[in-house]
């Protein structure tokens, strides 16, 4: 690894509280321009890893799925995989523009560098509805992360990175809407699932259709 911050993170971050720690650290913009630059490069690097992991899980979803819903979900999974790849490409471009190295992080270390730490889970299920639920949760997490990044960079002079984060956030919001709509149309989510704030703490199990009465909600 040639990223100094990565070495620090592997030693110091408590994975279960990874996102809360990042929220605390990036809550305020420092006065030191060099620290701002380091923060932004770190955000971009974390985002690069997040996008790669999202891409991997979408790829796994449509390759592993075998149950009811596959025909409807797989095209959406494939489209989202493509867009996560494009996000990663845009992040690499911005890192290079800032003179920062593109991350060279072994795959087995990604779990420590992403925005959720060990809370991130690799997709192994072949049950299509389970995959949809998992991807929906991850899109909520992505929106939380990019909201944090956009709010931080909006207060800096780096309008280019702010615009990039804002665009990716909008794409993730559309992904959340797409997956939520699929869940409602398929009868596995109640209609209220999309009325909930985008939060990584959302539990789709609380919004699953379980009775005929629920189906009318």
N, C-alpha and C positions, 0 to 999 in steps of 0.2 A: 504494500500500500504506500502511495506517495502523498496521501492527503493527511496533513498534520492533524486536522480536526478529527479525522476518522480514528486515528490512534487514541486520541484523548477520549472520544466517545466510547470506544470499545472498553476502556478502562473505567469510565466514570458513570455512564448512564445506567440507571436502574430500569430495565426494559418495561416492567409493568406500569411505570409511571412516565414513560417516555413522552407522550403527547402533552401531559400536564407540565412537564419540565420545559418543553419547547414553548408552550404558551406563556409560561412565566418569563422565560428568557427573552422572548420577542414581543413582550407586552408594550415596551417602550423603545423608542428609537434613541440611541446614544448620540452624544454631541460630536464624538470623534469620527470624522469621515472614513478613516481606515477601518474602524470597527464596524461601521455600517457596511462597507464593502465586504468585509469578512462574513458578516451576518448574511448578506444577500447571496454570496457564493455558497455558504452552508445551506441556505434554504433551497437553492437551485440543485445542489448535490443530493439533498434529501429527496427533493421532488423527482429527480432522475431515477433514484432507486424506487420510489413509490410507483412511478409510471411503469418501470420494468416489471415490478411485482404484479401490478394490475394487468399488464399485458399477458404475463405468464398464467394468471388465474383465468382470464377469459379464454386463452388458448386451451387450457386444461378443461374448461367447462364444456366447450363444444366437441372436444375430442373424447371426453369420458362419458358424456351424457348418454343414457340408454332408455330412459323412462318417458312417460307421458309429459308432453311439453317440449320435447326436443325439437320438433319441427318448427314450433313457434319461437323458441328461445335462441336456437343456434344462430340464425341470421343476425340477431341483435348482439349476441356475444361476439360474433366475428367482426361486426361493424365497430363495436366498442374497442376490441383488440387493436384494430387498425388505427383508431383515433388515439389510443394510449401510446402507440408506437410514434405517431406524429408528434404528440406532446414531448416525448423523450427526445426526439430529433430536434425540436425547437429549443429544448432546455440545453442540449449539447451546444447548439449554435450560440446561445447566449453566454454560456460558460466560456467559450472560446473568445467571444467578443470582449469579455471582461479579463482575458488573459489568465483564466483559471484552467487547471487540468481537468480533462474529462475523467470522471471517477474510474479507477481501476480497482474495484473492490470484488474479492472473490464471492461467488454466489452464496457460499455458506456463511458469509458475514453480513449479507444484506439485511438479515433480520435485526441486526443491531443498529443499522444506519437509517432505516426507514422511519417514518414519522410515528409509527405505532409500536416499534420494538417487538417484543415477543408476543404481543397481542395479535400480530399479523399471522394468518393461517394460510398454509398452502392448500389448494383445492385437491381433494382426493375422491370426493363423492361422485358417483355416477347417477345420482338421483337429480333430475332436472329441476324440480321445485326447490330442492335444497340448494342447488347452485344459484338459482335466481335469488333466493333469500340472502345468500352469502355475498353475492355481487352487489345487491341493494345496500347492505350494511356498509360495504367497502366504499361505495359511492358517497354515502353520507359522511364517512370518515374523510374522504378526499375533499369534500366541500368544506368541512371544518378546517382542514389543513390549508387549503388555498385561500380561504377567508382570512386566516391568520397572516399568510404571506402577502396578500394584497393589501391588507390594512397596514402592515408594516411599511411596505415599499411605497404606498401612497403618500406617506409622510416624508419621503426622501426625494432626492433629485433624480433618482433612477426611474424615469418614466417608462423606459423600454421594458425593464423587468416587471414593473407594475402592470403594464399593459399585457404582458405575457401571462402573468399570474391571473389577471382578471379574465382573460380569454379561456384559460384552462378551467378556471372555476365555473365559468358559464357552460363549458362543455360537460363538466362533471354534473352540473345541475340538470342538464338535458338527459344525461345517462340515467340519473336518479328517476327522472320523470318517465323515461322510456321503460325502465325496469319495473317501476311502480305500476304503470299502466298495464304492463304485461301480467303482473301479479293479480291486479284487480280483474282484468278480462278473463284470466284463467280460473278465477274463483278461489285463489289462495290468500289474497289480501283483501281486507275490507277497504272501502273507498276512503276511509279516513287516514290511511297510511301516508298519503301524499300531503295531507294537511298538517302533519307533524313537522316541527322544525328539523332541518337537516343536521343531524347529530350522530356522532359515532356511537353514542349510547343507545340509539334506537334499537328496539327489539321487535323484529317483524312478527315474532311469535304472539305478541300481544295484539296484533292486527290481523291474525289469520282468521279466515272464515271457518267457523266450527259448527254452526247450526243454521237452519233455514232462516231464523230470525236475524242472525248475524249477516246473512247474505243480503238482507234488505238495507243494511246500514251503509 
